[in-house]
Amino acid sequence: MQRLDDIHIRDPFILPVPEEDAYYLFGTTDETVWAGPGEGFDCYRSTDLVVWSSAHPAFRPPAGFWATEHFWAPEVHRWHGRYVMLATFAGHGDNGRLRRGTQSLVADHPAGPYVPLSKGTLTPADWLCLDGTLFIDAFGTPWLVFCREWLDVNDGQILAQRLSEDLASVEGSPRLLFAASEAPWTRPLDSDTGSDYVTDGPSFRRLRDGGLAMLWSSRSSKGYAVGVAYSNSGELFGPWEHESTPIWDHDGGHAMTFDADGTSYLVLHRPNEAPLERAVLTELVEDADPGAPRLRIGAHDPLTV
C-alpha cells in the first residue's frame, strides 16, 4: 500500500465507485512518457483517498494495436452499465507521419481490462489531438471534447464533436469552443514570435447556479497552469468567458474535479517534470460572492502528503 507521493503519474483522473465505497486513480503511468514504446495504463484503488493499492494493469495494447507511443491521459466514465476509457495514443502511419488522437476503450469493471471500442481515433485522423473528455448535454447526448495541438494550428484549440450513443464513433464535424490565446492568462511558448499557445486537459463541472465550468491547462507567466472558463448559459457551446488569472498557476496542471463525502476536490499533477510528477488533491470551493472567482482552491490541501 502507498500514498499519492509514492506514485509516479501524470494527468490524474479519479473515478468514485459508490457501490464499492472506493475510488480508482488513472493517469499517464509509462516511465518514458515523451518517447519510447507505449506500455499501457495502470490504475490504483483506495477507500479513503489517502492509502492506495499497488499498480493494477488496466490496459495493455493487444497484438497489432495501431499505436506505439504517447499513451497519455486516460479517463474513465460509467456509461450504460459499462466503463468507457478515453485515452490519447500515437503512432506513425504508412507515410511516416505521426498520428495522435483520442480513442475509446471499454471494460465491465472500473479496473479493466480495457479493450478497444472505437476503430482507431475518434478525433480526426489527419489532426494532432489529445486529451479527449466526455460531456453529456441536457438532452443526454454524448460529446467528445478534445484539444487540437499547437503543433497543428499554432494557437491550440478546444473543440467538441458529437459521439454515437455507444461512444464507438463520431457524428458530424468538430466545432470550435475557443482557442488558447483567448484567455488573458495564457502565454505563448515562443515569446519572440508570440505564437504556439498550448491547450491541455479540458474537464467540466456543473455549478450550483446552473452554469458550466471548464478547467483546462496551458502555459502562464509562471509555467504550466490550470485556468477556468465559464459558460453562463450552461451550454457546451457557450459563449465561454475566461477567468483573468489561473486557478492554479505554479508548475502543475491537467486537472479534474470530483465530489466525495460532501467535499469537492480538484486533482492535478505537479511538478510538470518527468519523472517527478505526482497526483495532488486539494479542496475545491465554489464561491457565490459577487466579484469573486466562482471556483477557487481551498485554504489547505487536505489529502496532500
N, C-alpha and C positions, 0 to 999 in steps of 0.2 A: 504494500500500500504506500501511497505517496501523496504529496501536496502539489499544488499548482507550480510552485517554484522548482519542482523536480522534473517537470515535463517540458521538453522542447517542443514548441508548437507555434505556428503562425495561423492567422486568420481563424481564431477560435469561434466555435458555434456550439451553444449549449441547448440541448433539447430536453425539456421536462417531460417525463413519462409518468403521469399521475397514478396509473394503475399499479406501478411498481414502487411508488414513492421514491423515485430515483431520477437522476439526471445523467445524460450522456454528452460527453465532450468530444467534438470532432474538430479537425483542423488540418492544416498542411503539416505533415509529420515526416516527410522524407528528409534525410540528413543533408542531401545535396539538392537543395530546393531550386537553385537557379540553373543548374547544369547536371548532366549525368542522367542515367535512366530513371524513369519514374517507377517507384516500388509499390505504391498503393496508399491507402489511408488506414490509420488506426483510430480506435475510439477508446474512451475511458469512462467508467461508470462510478457514480457517487450517490450516496443517500443524504449527504449533508452539505455538499458543495465545498467541503474542506478536505476530506480524505478521499482519494481517488484510487481506482483499481490499477493494476498494471495494464499495459497496452494490449488491446484486442484487435486482431486484423479484421477490419470492417469491409475492406475491398482490396482485392489483388487482381491485376489485369489478367483476363483469360488469354489463352493462346490465340494469337492472331489479332489481338487488340490493336486498333489503329494508332493509338497514342503511345509515345515512347518517353516523354519528358514533361516537366512542368505540371505535375499532379498537384493542383492548388485548390484551396478554399472550398472544401466540401461542406454543405449544409444539408440538414435532413428535415423533412416536413411529413407529417402524417396526412395521408390523402386516401380517402375511400378505403380505410382499414389497413392500408399498407404504408410503408415508409419509402419515400422518394428522396434520393440524394441528388442534388445539383452540384456539379463539380467542374472545375476547369482542367482541360487536358491539352497537350500539344504534341504534334508530330509533323513530319515532313512529307509532303505529297510527292507524286511521281515526278513533278518538275523541280523538286528540291526545296520549294518554298515552305516556310514554316506556317503551319495551320494551328491556330489556338482558339478554343471556344468552350462553351458550357454544354455538357451532356447530362442527360438524366439517367439514373440508375434506380433499382428498386429492390426491396427486401421485405420479408414478412415480419422481421424483428428489428428493433432500432439498432442493434449491434451488427446487423447483417447476417450472412454475407450478401453484399450488394452485387447485382449483375446488371449489365447494360439494359436500359429501357429504350431510349431513343437510338436510332441508327446514326451514329456519329453525332456531331454537334447540333444543338438547337439554334445556335447563333449562326449567322451567315458564314458559309464555308470560306469565302474569299476575304473575310474581315479578320483582324486580330482582336479577339474579345476575351473577356474574363469576368469572373465573379458574378455569375448569374444568381438571382434570388427569386423566390416565389412571392407573388402578390395576388390576393384574391379580392376582386372588386365587390361592390354592393349587390351585384346580381349573381355572385358565386362563380364568376368567370375567372379562370386562372391566367395569369400573365407572367412571362419571364421578363425580369428587369435586369439589365446587364450593362457592362461597360465596354465601349469601343475604345481601344487604346490610342494614346497619343502617337504611338509608332505609326498608326494608320492616318490619323487626322490632325496631328499636332495639338489641337485643343480637345482633350479627351471628352468623350460624351457618355451620358447615361440615357439608355433607350429602353423601350418596352415593346414586347411583341406577344400577341395572344397565343396561348397554348391550347392544344387539344385537351379534351376532358381527361384523357388518361395520362397527360403530361409526356407523351411519347413523341409529339411532333408540334410544329408551329403552324399558325394560320395567319394569312395576310403578310404585311411588311412591318419592319421595325419602325417605331415612332419616337422621335427625339423628345426627351423630357427637358434636358438642359445640358450645357457644356460647362466644363470645369471653370473656365475664366469668368463665368457669370457670377460666381461667389466672390465677394470682396476680400475674403481672407486668403485665397489661393495665390500661390506664387509659381512662376514657370521654372522648369528645370534649367533652361538656358536663359540666364538673366541678361545676356548680351543681346539676344535677338527677341526676348520676350515671348518665346514660343515654348511648346512642349509642356502642356498642363496635364497632370495626371488625374484620372478618375479610378477609384478603387472601392470595392466592398459596399455597395448600397444595401441597406436594410430598412425595414419600415416599422413604425409604431403608431398605433391609433391613439389619439389623445382624448382626454375626457370630454373636451368641448366638441368632439366630432371631427376635428382637424386631423390631418395626416402628417407625420414627421418622417423624413428620410435622413438617416445617418449615412455618411459616405466619407471617404478619405481622399486626401490629396496632399500636396506639399504646402506648408505655411511658412511664415517668416522664421519659425523655429524648427522646421523639419516636418517629418511625417505627422499628420494630424487628422482629427475627425471633426467634420462640420455637420451642421444640421440645416436642412431645407424644409420648409413648411408649405403644404397645400391647404390653405384655409377652407377651400371648398370641400376638402375631404376626398377629392377625386385624384386618381392616379395622374391625370393629365393637367393637374394644377389649376391655375398657374402656380409655379414654385417660387417662393421667396426665401432668400438665404440669410441666416444669421451673419452679423458682421464679423464675428470672431469665432474660432473653433470652440467646440465643447471640450475638446482635448487637444492641446497644441504642443505637447512635448514628447516627441520621439515614440509615438505609439499610434496604432490605427487598426483599420479593418474591424469595426465594432458591430455588435448586435445587442439587442435587449431582450430580456425575458422577465417574468414575474415568478416569485417563489415565496410562499408563506406570508403574503401580504406586503412583500418588499419588491421593488423594481430594481433590476440590476442591468448594468452595462458591462460587457466583456469585450476586451480587445487584446492585442499582443503588444508587448513592449520588452526591450527596445526593438528597433527595426533593423537589427543587425544579426545576420546568421553567424553562428548557431546559438545566439544568446536569447532568442525570443522565448517569452513565457506568457501564458494567459494571465490577465489581471482582471479581477472582478471588483467593481465598485458600485456603490449605491447610486441610483438614478432618481432624480427628483423632478416631478412635473410641477411647475410654479404658475399659479394663476394670477400673480400680482401684475397689474398693468405696467408695461415698460420693462419687465424683467424677462430674461430668456425663458421660454416655455419649458425647456428641458435643461437641466444642469446636473453636474456631478455633485453628489452629497458631500458632506463635510469630512467624511472619513472613508477609508477603504476597508469595509468590514471583513472581507474574506481574503485580503492580500497578505501574504506572509512576508 
